[in-house]
Amino acid sequence: MTSICILKSELDKQRYTAAGVARLALAIKATMHYRRWSERVLAKQAGISHVTVNKYVRGNISEPQQEIIKALAPLIYRVNSFEEDKIILDTTACYGEDWEALDSLATDSFDG
């Protein structure tokens, strides 16, 4: 019998979808819109570069980076649902420490 080792991180890379990345971008954009924040303000609040924020807002990523999601999670409003042409946010709650829930927006397993 031959054994192989596959890293979980390698499998996780396959779970991000283009539609999921678009959902993540929409959640970030909607939060920025509601807060009246620019990309630079969000970047400063998150402690990341405005170039990185721009990539996430535009959906110009193939897979979210864990450290970026962790930085954004305390600032991004929770998504209640996506409906046809709108996003429903809970403006009383952010993702905070639950960065994995924010990350799940970009996956094929998001059920909101």
JONORGI-V84437 format. One record per backbone hydrogen bond with DSSP energy under -1.0 kcal/mol. CO is the residue of the C=O (numbers start at 0). NH is the residue of the N-H. Records with the same first field share a line. If there is no record, write none. Layout:
CO->NH + NH
This chain:
6->10
7->11
8->12
10->13
11->14
14->107
16->20
17->21
18->22
19->23
20->24
21->25
22->26
23->27
24->28
25->29
26->30
27->31
28->32
29->33
30->34
31->35 + 36
37->41
38->42
39->43
40->44
41->45
42->46 + 47
48->52
49->53
50->54
51->55
52->56
53->57
54->59
58->60
64->68
65->69
66->70
67->71
68->72
71->74 + 75
72->94 + 95
75->94
77->89
80->87
82->85
85->82
87->79 + 80
89->92
92->77
94->97
96->98
97->100 + 101
98->102
99->103
101->104
102->105
103->106
105->16
